[in-house]
Amino acid sequence: MTWVWAGGRGHNVTGMTRTGRVVFRSRTTARAGFSYSHRFRRRASFRVICTVHPRAMRMTVRVR
């Protein structure tokens, strides 16, 4: 999966297991066009948040 920044305010991508263990993390940046990719290698559900805006920017990725 690849995330691409549109620019503006700083953001990042942090993925965690359901128990809260961090499994991937991008750097924080506001640079437009910056991208971060992570390849999911096992079946599971992952919480993905921007730690700068954790209540507004979040999703769940389910790998089947």
N, CA, C and O atoms as a Tripos MOL2 file, in Angstrom:
@<TRIPOS>MOLECULE
protein
  256   255    64     0     0
PROTEIN
NO_CHARGES

@<TRIPOS>ATOM
      1 N           0.8530   -1.1560    0.0000 N.3       1 MET1
      2 CA          0.0000    0.0000    0.0000 C.3       1 MET1
      3 C           0.9050    1.2260    0.0000 C.2       1 MET1
      4 O           1.9450    1.2380    0.6580 O.2       1 MET1
      5 N           0.5100    2.2440   -0.7310 N.am      2 THR2
      6 CA          1.3040    3.4760   -0.8130 C.3       2 THR2
      7 C           0.4450    4.6720   -0.4280 C.2       2 THR2
      8 O          -0.6860    4.8120   -0.8920 O.2       2 THR2
      9 N           0.9860    5.5200    0.4120 N.am      3 TRP3
     10 CA          0.3570    6.7790    0.7950 C.3       3 TRP3
     11 C           1.1480    7.9040    0.1430 C.2       3 TRP3
     12 O           2.3780    7.8550    0.1110 O.2       3 TRP3
     13 N           0.4520    8.9280   -0.3830 N.am      4 VAL4
     14 CA          1.1020   10.0680   -1.0340 C.3       4 VAL4
     15 C           0.5880   11.3470   -0.3820 C.2       4 VAL4
     16 O          -0.6190   11.5440   -0.2450 O.2       4 VAL4
     17 N           1.5180   12.2130    0.0200 N.am      5 TRP5
     18 CA          1.1710   13.4650    0.6840 C.3       5 TRP5
     19 C           0.7380   14.5070   -0.3360 C.2       5 TRP5
     20 O           1.3580   14.6510   -1.3900 O.2       5 TRP5
     21 N          -0.3330   15.2330   -0.0180 N.am      6 ALA6
     22 CA         -0.8100   16.3100   -0.8780 C.3       6 ALA6
     23 C          -0.1460   17.6350   -0.5310 C.2       6 ALA6
     24 O          -0.2330   18.5890   -1.3040 O.2       6 ALA6
     25 N           0.5100   17.7050    0.6110 N.am      7 GLY7
     26 CA          1.1640   18.9360    1.0320 C.3       7 GLY7
     27 C           0.3520   19.6530    2.0830 C.2       7 GLY7
     28 O          -0.7150   19.1870    2.4810 O.2       7 GLY7
     29 N           0.8490   20.7660    2.5250 N.am      8 GLY8
     30 CA          0.1620   21.5190    3.5710 C.3       8 GLY8
     31 C           0.7570   21.2230    4.9220 C.2       8 GLY8
     32 O           1.9400   21.4740    5.1490 O.2       8 GLY8
     33 N          -0.0400   20.6980    5.8170 N.am      9 ARG9
     34 CA          0.4050   20.4110    7.1770 C.3       9 ARG9
     35 C           1.1360   19.0770    7.2590 C.2       9 ARG9
     36 O           0.9790   18.2150    6.3950 O.2       9 ARG9
     37 N           1.9280   18.9210    8.2970 N.am     10 GLY10
     38 CA          2.6970   17.6960    8.4900 C.3      10 GLY10
     39 C           1.8240   16.4940    8.8050 C.2      10 GLY10
     40 O           0.8450   16.5990    9.5440 O.2      10 GLY10
     41 N           2.1860   15.3550    8.2390 N.am     11 HIS11
     42 CA          1.4830   14.0970    8.4660 C.3      11 HIS11
     43 C           2.4940   12.9580    8.4950 C.2      11 HIS11
     44 O           3.6480   13.1200    8.0950 O.2      11 HIS11
     45 N           2.0430   11.8120    8.9720 N.am     12 ASN12
     46 CA          2.8250   10.5900    8.9130 C.3      12 ASN12
     47 C           1.8720    9.4110    8.8190 C.2      12 ASN12
     48 O           0.6550    9.5850    8.8690 O.2      12 ASN12
     49 N           2.4210    8.2190    8.6840 N.am     13 VAL13
     50 CA          1.6400    6.9910    8.6420 C.3      13 VAL13
     51 C           2.2650    6.0330    9.6470 C.2      13 VAL13
     52 O           3.4550    5.7280    9.5670 O.2      13 VAL13
     53 N           1.4590    5.5580   10.5940 N.am     14 THR14
     54 CA          1.9210    4.5990   11.5830 C.3      14 THR14
     55 C           0.9420    3.4370   11.6140 C.2      14 THR14
     56 O          -0.2590    3.6310   11.8030 O.2      14 THR14
     57 N           1.4590    2.2310   11.4280 N.am     15 GLY15
     58 CA          0.6240    1.0400   11.4390 C.3      15 GLY15
     59 C           0.8950    0.2110   12.6700 C.2      15 GLY15
     60 O           2.0450    0.0090   13.0610 O.2      15 GLY15
     61 N          -0.1930   -0.2750   13.2860 N.am     16 MET16
     62 CA         -0.0890   -1.0440   14.5160 C.3      16 MET16
     63 C          -0.9610   -2.2930   14.4490 C.2      16 MET16
     64 O          -1.9600   -2.3370   13.7320 O.2      16 MET16
     65 N          -0.5630   -3.2930   15.2030 N.am     17 THR17
     66 CA         -1.4090   -4.4650   15.3690 C.3      17 THR17
     67 C          -2.5780   -4.0860   16.2710 C.2      17 THR17
     68 O          -2.6160   -2.9890   16.8270 O.2      17 THR17
     69 N          -3.5280   -5.0020   16.4070 N.am     18 ARG18
     70 CA         -4.6750   -4.7250   17.2830 C.3      18 ARG18
     71 C          -4.2580   -4.5670   18.7360 C.2      18 ARG18
     72 O          -4.9810   -3.9550   19.5230 O.2      18 ARG18
     73 N          -3.1050   -5.1080   19.1020 N.am     19 THR19
     74 CA         -2.6140   -4.9760   20.4790 C.3      19 THR19
     75 C          -1.7990   -3.7030   20.6830 C.2      19 THR19
     76 O          -1.3720   -3.4180   21.8020 O.2      19 THR19
     77 N          -1.5780   -2.9300   19.6130 N.am     20 GLY20
     78 CA         -0.8650   -1.6620   19.7360 C.3      20 GLY20
     79 C           0.6090   -1.7040   19.3950 C.2      20 GLY20
     80 O           1.2930   -0.6880   19.5090 O.2      20 GLY20
     81 N           1.1180   -2.8620   18.9770 N.am     21 ARG21
     82 CA          2.5340   -2.9540   18.5990 C.3      21 ARG21
     83 C           2.7410   -2.2820   17.2500 C.2      21 ARG21
     84 O           2.0620   -2.6230   16.2810 O.2      21 ARG21
     85 N           3.6720   -1.3300   17.1720 N.am     22 VAL22
     86 CA          3.9590   -0.6080   15.9330 C.3      22 VAL22
     87 C           4.7110   -1.5320   14.9830 C.2      22 VAL22
     88 O           5.7270   -2.1210   15.3510 O.2      22 VAL22
     89 N           4.2020   -1.6560   13.7510 N.am     23 VAL23
     90 CA          4.8440   -2.5280   12.7620 C.3      23 VAL23
     91 C           5.4440   -1.7470   11.6000 C.2      23 VAL23
     92 O           6.2900   -2.2750   10.8780 O.2      23 VAL23
     93 N           5.0240   -0.5100   11.4080 N.am     24 PHE24
     94 CA          5.6730    0.3620   10.4310 C.3      24 PHE24
     95 C           5.3660    1.8100   10.7630 C.2      24 PHE24
     96 O           4.3600    2.1220   11.4000 O.2      24 PHE24
     97 N           6.2650    2.6950   10.3130 N.am     25 ARG25
     98 CA          6.0980    4.1270   10.6110 C.3      25 ARG25
     99 C           6.8610    4.9400    9.5710 C.2      25 ARG25
    100 O           8.0240    4.6580    9.2800 O.2      25 ARG25
    101 N           6.2040    5.9410    9.0200 N.am     26 SER26
    102 CA          6.8820    6.8650    8.1050 C.3      26 SER26
    103 C           7.4110    8.0490    8.9080 C.2      26 SER26
    104 O           7.0840    8.2190   10.0820 O.2      26 SER26
    105 N           8.2160    8.8440    8.2640 N.am     27 ARG27
    106 CA          8.6270   10.0890    8.9140 C.3      27 ARG27
    107 C           7.4970   11.1090    8.7850 C.2      27 ARG27
    108 O           6.6010   10.9400    7.9580 O.2      27 ARG27
    109 N           7.5340   12.1440    9.5820 N.am     28 THR28
    110 CA          6.5450   13.2190    9.5100 C.3      28 THR28
    111 C           7.0520   14.2750    8.5460 C.2      28 THR28
    112 O           8.1870   14.7370    8.6550 O.2      28 THR28
    113 N           6.1970   14.6560    7.5960 N.am     29 THR29
    114 CA          6.5740   15.6720    6.6210 C.3      29 THR29
    115 C           5.3280   16.3630    6.0760 C.2      29 THR29
    116 O           4.2310   15.8060    6.1050 O.2      29 THR29
    117 N           5.5150   17.5750    5.5830 N.am     30 ALA30
    118 CA          4.4470   18.3180    4.9180 C.3      30 ALA30
    119 C           4.7480   18.4800    3.4320 C.2      30 ALA30
    120 O           4.0240   19.1770    2.7190 O.2      30 ALA30
    121 N           5.8180   17.8360    2.9660 N.am     31 ARG31
    122 CA          6.2500   18.0090    1.5740 C.3      31 ARG31
    123 C           5.3020   17.3210    0.6050 C.2      31 ARG31
    124 O           5.1150   16.1060    0.6680 O.2      31 ARG31
    125 N           4.7060   18.0950   -0.2900 N.am     32 ALA32
    126 CA          3.8030   17.5410   -1.3090 C.3      32 ALA32
    127 C           4.5620   16.5680   -2.1990 C.2      32 ALA32
    128 O           5.6950   16.8300   -2.6020 O.2      32 ALA32
    129 N           3.9240   15.4420   -2.5000 N.am     33 GLY33
    130 CA          4.5280   14.4480   -3.3580 C.3      33 GLY33
    131 C           5.3310   13.3890   -2.6330 C.2      33 GLY33
    132 O           5.7190   12.3900   -3.2390 O.2      33 GLY33
    133 N           5.5920   13.5830   -1.3350 N.am     34 PHE34
    134 CA          6.2890   12.5550   -0.5620 C.3      34 PHE34
    135 C           5.4110   11.3120   -0.5190 C.2      34 PHE34
    136 O           4.1940   11.4210   -0.3700 O.2      34 PHE34
    137 N           6.0060   10.1490   -0.6460 N.am     35 SER35
    138 CA          5.2230    8.9150   -0.5600 C.3      35 SER35
    139 C           5.8970    7.9330    0.3880 C.2      35 SER35
    140 O           7.1090    7.9610    0.6020 O.2      35 SER35
    141 N           5.0700    7.0720    0.9410 N.am     36 TYR36
    142 CA          5.5500    6.0220    1.8390 C.3      36 TYR36
    143 C           4.8100    4.7490    1.4720 C.2      36 TYR36
    144 O           3.5900    4.7620    1.3090 O.2      36 TYR36
    145 N           5.5390    3.6540    1.3410 N.am     37 SER37
    146 CA          4.9360    2.3690    0.9930 C.3      37 SER37
    147 C           5.2350    1.3340    2.0580 C.2      37 SER37
    148 O           6.3020    1.3340    2.6730 O.2      37 SER37
    149 N           4.2710    0.4530    2.2590 N.am     38 HIS38
    150 CA          4.4660   -0.6880    3.1590 C.3      38 HIS38
    151 C           3.8090   -1.9070    2.5170 C.2      38 HIS38
    152 O           2.6740   -1.8380    2.0450 O.2      38 HIS38
    153 N           4.5290   -3.0090    2.5070 N.am     39 ARG39
    154 CA          3.9870   -4.2570    1.9790 C.3      39 ARG39
    155 C           3.5340   -5.1230    3.1570 C.2      39 ARG39
    156 O           4.3340   -5.4870    4.0190 O.2      39 ARG39
    157 N           2.2650   -5.4370    3.1790 N.am     40 PHE40
    158 CA          1.7070   -6.2920    4.2150 C.3      40 PHE40
    159 C           2.0090   -7.7420    3.8530 C.2      40 PHE40
    160 O           1.6700   -8.1920    2.7590 O.2      40 PHE40
    161 N           2.6380   -8.4650    4.7560 N.am     41 ARG41
    162 CA          3.1070   -9.8130    4.4600 C.3      41 ARG41
    163 C           2.3490  -10.9170    5.1880 C.2      41 ARG41
    164 O           2.6560  -12.0960    5.0090 O.2      41 ARG41
    165 N           1.3690  -10.5550    6.0030 N.am     42 ARG42
    166 CA          0.6090  -11.6050    6.6870 C.3      42 ARG42
    167 C          -0.8480  -11.1830    6.8360 C.2      42 ARG42
    168 O          -1.1780   -9.9970    6.8230 O.2      42 ARG42
    169 N          -1.6840  -12.1590    6.9740 N.am     43 ARG43
    170 CA         -3.1080  -11.9010    7.1640 C.3      43 ARG43
    171 C          -3.3350  -11.3720    8.5730 C.2      43 ARG43
    172 O          -2.9480  -11.9980    9.5600 O.2      43 ARG43
    173 N          -3.9560  -10.2320    8.6450 N.am     44 ALA44
    174 CA         -4.2430   -9.6100    9.9460 C.3      44 ALA44
    175 C          -4.9790   -8.2980    9.6970 C.2      44 ALA44
    176 O          -5.1560   -7.8760    8.5550 O.2      44 ALA44
    177 N          -5.4010   -7.6670   10.7760 N.am     45 SER45
    178 CA         -5.9690   -6.3240   10.7230 C.3      45 SER45
    179 C          -4.9750   -5.3690   11.3680 C.2      45 SER45
    180 O          -4.4020   -5.6680   12.4160 O.2      45 SER45
    181 N          -4.7790   -4.2330   10.7410 N.am     46 PHE46
    182 CA         -3.8400   -3.2360   11.2300 C.3      46 PHE46
    183 C          -4.5550   -1.9020   11.3890 C.2      46 PHE46
    184 O          -5.3160   -1.4890   10.5130 O.2      46 PHE46
    185 N          -4.3080   -1.2300   12.5120 N.am     47 ARG47
    186 CA         -4.7710    0.1490   12.6810 C.3      47 ARG47
    187 C          -3.7170    1.0410   12.0590 C.2      47 ARG47
    188 O          -2.5250    0.8600   12.3060 O.2      47 ARG47
    189 N          -4.1390    1.9990   11.2560 N.am     48 VAL48
    190 CA         -3.2160    2.9290   10.6180 C.3      48 VAL48
    191 C          -3.6780    4.3380   10.9760 C.2      48 VAL48
    192 O          -4.8320    4.7020   10.7500 O.2      48 VAL48
    193 N          -2.7580    5.1280   11.5390 N.am     49 ILE49
    194 CA         -3.0980    6.4910   11.9500 C.3      49 ILE49
    195 C          -1.9920    7.4580   11.5440 C.2      49 ILE49
    196 O          -0.8570    7.0640   11.2770 O.2      49 ILE49
    197 N          -2.3570    8.7240   11.5060 N.am     50 CYS50
    198 CA         -1.3930    9.8130   11.4830 C.3      50 CYS50
    199 C          -1.2340   10.2300   12.9440 C.2      50 CYS50
    200 O          -2.1990   10.6910   13.5540 O.2      50 CYS50
    201 N          -0.0470   10.0810   13.5140 N.am     51 THR51
    202 CA          0.1190   10.3950   14.9340 C.3      51 THR51
    203 C           0.0080   11.8880   15.2200 C.2      51 THR51
    204 O          -0.1490   12.2890   16.3740 O.2      51 THR51
    205 N           0.0890   12.7070   14.1840 N.am     52 VAL52
    206 CA         -0.1060   14.1500   14.3410 C.3      52 VAL52
    207 C          -1.5980   14.4550   14.5150 C.2      52 VAL52
    208 O          -1.9660   15.3660   15.2570 O.2      52 VAL52
    209 N          -2.4520   13.6900   13.8290 N.am     53 HIS53
    210 CA         -3.9070   13.8850   13.8500 C.3      53 HIS53
    211 C          -4.6170   12.5430   14.0990 C.2      53 HIS53
    212 O          -5.3920   12.1060   13.2490 O.2      53 HIS53
    213 N          -4.3750   11.8820   15.2340 N.am     54 PRO54
    214 CA         -4.8510   10.5080   15.4230 C.3      54 PRO54
    215 C          -6.3670   10.3280   15.4680 C.2      54 PRO54
    216 O          -6.8650    9.2500   15.1430 O.2      54 PRO54
    217 N          -7.0930   11.3400   15.8540 N.am     55 ARG55
    218 CA         -8.5610   11.2070   15.8980 C.3      55 ARG55
    219 C          -9.1980   11.4360   14.5420 C.2      55 ARG55
    220 O         -10.2550   10.8730   14.2540 O.2      55 ARG55
    221 N          -8.5750   12.2530   13.7000 N.am     56 ALA56
    222 CA         -9.1650   12.5970   12.4120 C.3      56 ALA56
    223 C          -8.6480   11.7470   11.2650 C.2      56 ALA56
    224 O          -9.3570   11.5430   10.2800 O.2      56 ALA56
    225 N          -7.4360   11.2530   11.3760 N.am     57 MET57
    226 CA         -6.8250   10.5230   10.2580 C.3      57 MET57
    227 C          -6.4760    9.1080   10.7100 C.2      57 MET57
    228 O          -5.4150    8.8540   11.2790 O.2      57 MET57
    229 N          -7.4040    8.2000   10.4370 N.am     58 ARG58
    230 CA         -7.1990    6.8180   10.8440 C.3      58 ARG58
    231 C          -7.9670    5.8910    9.9090 C.2      58 ARG58
    232 O          -8.9480    6.2760    9.2740 O.2      58 ARG58
    233 N          -7.4860    4.6740    9.8530 N.am     59 MET59
    234 CA         -8.1430    3.6670    9.0310 C.3      59 MET59
    235 C          -7.7540    2.2900    9.5380 C.2      59 MET59
    236 O          -6.8200    2.1430   10.3260 O.2      59 MET59
    237 N          -8.4770    1.2960    9.0800 N.am     60 THR60
    238 CA         -8.1340   -0.0910    9.3620 C.3      60 THR60
    239 C          -7.8390   -0.7770    8.0510 C.2      60 THR60
    240 O          -8.6080   -0.6580    7.0980 O.2      60 THR60
    241 N          -6.7330   -1.4930    7.9900 N.am     61 VAL61
    242 CA         -6.3820   -2.2860    6.8090 C.3      61 VAL61
    243 C          -6.5500   -3.7430    7.1970 C.2      61 VAL61
    244 O          -5.9470   -4.2130    8.1620 O.2      61 VAL61
    245 N          -7.3680   -4.4510    6.4420 N.am     62 ARG62
    246 CA         -7.5630   -5.8810    6.6680 C.3      62 ARG62
    247 C          -6.9050   -6.6370    5.5340 C.2      62 ARG62
    248 O          -7.2960   -6.5050    4.3750 O.2      62 ARG62
    249 N          -5.9080   -7.4280    5.8730 N.am     63 VAL63
    250 CA         -5.1810   -8.2190    4.8910 C.3      63 VAL63
    251 C          -5.7450   -9.6310    4.9320 C.2      63 VAL63
    252 O          -5.7540  -10.2740    5.9820 O.2      63 VAL63
    253 N          -6.2120  -10.1060    3.7920 N.am     64 ARG64
    254 CA         -6.8400  -11.4380    3.7300 C.3      64 ARG64
    255 C          -6.0280  -12.3910    2.9130 C.2      64 ARG64
    256 O          -6.4100  -13.5510    2.7580 O.2      64 ARG64
@<TRIPOS>BOND
     1     1     2 1
     2     2     3 1
     3     3     4 2
     4     3     5 am
     5     5     6 1
     6     6     7 1
     7     7     8 2
     8     7     9 am
     9     9    10 1
    10    10    11 1
    11    11    12 2
    12    11    13 am
    13    13    14 1
    14    14    15 1
    15    15    16 2
    16    15    17 am
    17    17    18 1
    18    18    19 1
    19    19    20 2
    20    19    21 am
    21    21    22 1
    22    22    23 1
    23    23    24 2
    24    23    25 am
    25    25    26 1
    26    26    27 1
    27    27    28 2
    28    27    29 am
    29    29    30 1
    30    30    31 1
    31    31    32 2
    32    31    33 am
    33    33    34 1
    34    34    35 1
    35    35    36 2
    36    35    37 am
    37    37    38 1
    38    38    39 1
    39    39    40 2
    40    39    41 am
    41    41    42 1
    42    42    43 1
    43    43    44 2
    44    43    45 am
    45    45    46 1
    46    46    47 1
    47    47    48 2
    48    47    49 am
    49    49    50 1
    50    50    51 1
    51    51    52 2
    52    51    53 am
    53    53    54 1
    54    54    55 1
    55    55    56 2
    56    55    57 am
    57    57    58 1
    58    58    59 1
    59    59    60 2
    60    59    61 am
    61    61    62 1
    62    62    63 1
    63    63    64 2
    64    63    65 am
    65    65    66 1
    66    66    67 1
    67    67    68 2
    68    67    69 am
    69    69    70 1
    70    70    71 1
    71    71    72 2
    72    71    73 am
    73    73    74 1
    74    74    75 1
    75    75    76 2
    76    75    77 am
    77    77    78 1
    78    78    79 1
    79    79    80 2
    80    79    81 am
    81    81    82 1
    82    82    83 1
    83    83    84 2
    84    83    85 am
    85    85    86 1
    86    86    87 1
    87    87    88 2
    88    87    89 am
    89    89    90 1
    90    90    91 1
    91    91    92 2
    92    91    93 am
    93    93    94 1
    94    94    95 1
    95    95    96 2
    96    95    97 am
    97    97    98 1
    98    98    99 1
    99    99   100 2
   100    99   101 am
   101   101   102 1
   102   102   103 1
   103   103   104 2
   104   103   105 am
   105   105   106 1
   106   106   107 1
   107   107   108 2
   108   107   109 am
   109   109   110 1
   110   110   111 1
   111   111   112 2
   112   111   113 am
   113   113   114 1
   114   114   115 1
   115   115   116 2
   116   115   117 am
   117   117   118 1
   118   118   119 1
   119   119   120 2
   120   119   121 am
   121   121   122 1
   122   122   123 1
   123   123   124 2
   124   123   125 am
   125   125   126 1
   126   126   127 1
   127   127   128 2
   128   127   129 am
   129   129   130 1
   130   130   131 1
   131   131   132 2
   132   131   133 am
   133   133   134 1
   134   134   135 1
   135   135   136 2
   136   135   137 am
   137   137   138 1
   138   138   139 1
   139   139   140 2
   140   139   141 am
   141   141   142 1
   142   142   143 1
   143   143   144 2
   144   143   145 am
   145   145   146 1
   146   146   147 1
   147   147   148 2
   148   147   149 am
   149   149   150 1
   150   150   151 1
   151   151   152 2
   152   151   153 am
   153   153   154 1
   154   154   155 1
   155   155   156 2
   156   155   157 am
   157   157   158 1
   158   158   159 1
   159   159   160 2
   160   159   161 am
   161   161   162 1
   162   162   163 1
   163   163   164 2
   164   163   165 am
   165   165   166 1
   166   166   167 1
   167   167   168 2
   168   167   169 am
   169   169   170 1
   170   170   171 1
   171   171   172 2
   172   171   173 am
   173   173   174 1
   174   174   175 1
   175   175   176 2
   176   175   177 am
   177   177   178 1
   178   178   179 1
   179   179   180 2
   180   179   181 am
   181   181   182 1
   182   182   183 1
   183   183   184 2
   184   183   185 am
   185   185   186 1
   186   186   187 1
   187   187   188 2
   188   187   189 am
   189   189   190 1
   190   190   191 1
   191   191   192 2
   192   191   193 am
   193   193   194 1
   194   194   195 1
   195   195   196 2
   196   195   197 am
   197   197   198 1
   198   198   199 1
   199   199   200 2
   200   199   201 am
   201   201   202 1
   202   202   203 1
   203   203   204 2
   204   203   205 am
   205   205   206 1
   206   206   207 1
   207   207   208 2
   208   207   209 am
   209   209   210 1
   210   210   211 1
   211   211   212 2
   212   211   213 am
   213   213   214 1
   214   214   215 1
   215   215   216 2
   216   215   217 am
   217   217   218 1
   218   218   219 1
   219   219   220 2
   220   219   221 am
   221   221   222 1
   222   222   223 1
   223   223   224 2
   224   223   225 am
   225   225   226 1
   226   226   227 1
   227   227   228 2
   228   227   229 am
   229   229   230 1
   230   230   231 1
   231   231   232 2
   232   231   233 am
   233   233   234 1
   234   234   235 1
   235   235   236 2
   236   235   237 am
   237   237   238 1
   238   238   239 1
   239   239   240 2
   240   239   241 am
   241   241   242 1
   242   242   243 1
   243   243   244 2
   244   243   245 am
   245   245   246 1
   246   246   247 1
   247   247   248 2
   248   247   249 am
   249   249   250 1
   250   250   251 1
   251   251   252 2
   252   251   253 am
   253   253   254 1
   254   254   255 1
   255   255   256 2
@<TRIPOS>SUBSTRUCTURE
     1 MET1         2 RESIDUE 1 A MET
     2 THR2         6 RESIDUE 1 A THR
     3 TRP3        10 RESIDUE 1 A TRP
     4 VAL4        14 RESIDUE 1 A VAL
     5 TRP5        18 RESIDUE 1 A TRP
     6 ALA6        22 RESIDUE 1 A ALA
     7 GLY7        26 RESIDUE 1 A GLY
     8 GLY8        30 RESIDUE 1 A GLY
     9 ARG9        34 RESIDUE 1 A ARG
    10 GLY10       38 RESIDUE 1 A GLY
    11 HIS11       42 RESIDUE 1 A HIS
    12 ASN12       46 RESIDUE 1 A ASN
    13 VAL13       50 RESIDUE 1 A VAL
    14 THR14       54 RESIDUE 1 A THR
    15 GLY15       58 RESIDUE 1 A GLY
    16 MET16       62 RESIDUE 1 A MET
    17 THR17       66 RESIDUE 1 A THR
    18 ARG18       70 RESIDUE 1 A ARG
    19 THR19       74 RESIDUE 1 A THR
    20 GLY20       78 RESIDUE 1 A GLY
    21 ARG21       82 RESIDUE 1 A ARG
    22 VAL22       86 RESIDUE 1 A VAL
    23 VAL23       90 RESIDUE 1 A VAL
    24 PHE24       94 RESIDUE 1 A PHE
    25 ARG25       98 RESIDUE 1 A ARG
    26 SER26      102 RESIDUE 1 A SER
    27 ARG27      106 RESIDUE 1 A ARG
    28 THR28      110 RESIDUE 1 A THR
    29 THR29      114 RESIDUE 1 A THR
    30 ALA30      118 RESIDUE 1 A ALA
    31 ARG31      122 RESIDUE 1 A ARG
    32 ALA32      126 RESIDUE 1 A ALA
    33 GLY33      130 RESIDUE 1 A GLY
    34 PHE34      134 RESIDUE 1 A PHE
    35 SER35      138 RESIDUE 1 A SER
    36 TYR36      142 RESIDUE 1 A TYR
    37 SER37      146 RESIDUE 1 A SER
    38 HIS38      150 RESIDUE 1 A HIS
    39 ARG39      154 RESIDUE 1 A ARG
    40 PHE40      158 RESIDUE 1 A PHE
    41 ARG41      162 RESIDUE 1 A ARG
    42 ARG42      166 RESIDUE 1 A ARG
    43 ARG43      170 RESIDUE 1 A ARG
    44 ALA44      174 RESIDUE 1 A ALA
    45 SER45      178 RESIDUE 1 A SER
    46 PHE46      182 RESIDUE 1 A PHE
    47 ARG47      186 RESIDUE 1 A ARG
    48 VAL48      190 RESIDUE 1 A VAL
    49 ILE49      194 RESIDUE 1 A ILE
    50 CYS50      198 RESIDUE 1 A CYS
    51 THR51      202 RESIDUE 1 A THR
    52 VAL52      206 RESIDUE 1 A VAL
    53 HIS53      210 RESIDUE 1 A HIS
    54 PRO54      214 RESIDUE 1 A PRO
    55 ARG55      218 RESIDUE 1 A ARG
    56 ALA56      222 RESIDUE 1 A ALA
    57 MET57      226 RESIDUE 1 A MET
    58 ARG58      230 RESIDUE 1 A ARG
    59 MET59      234 RESIDUE 1 A MET
    60 THR60      238 RESIDUE 1 A THR
    61 VAL61      242 RESIDUE 1 A VAL
    62 ARG62      246 RESIDUE 1 A ARG
    63 VAL63      250 RESIDUE 1 A VAL
    64 ARG64      254 RESIDUE 1 A ARG
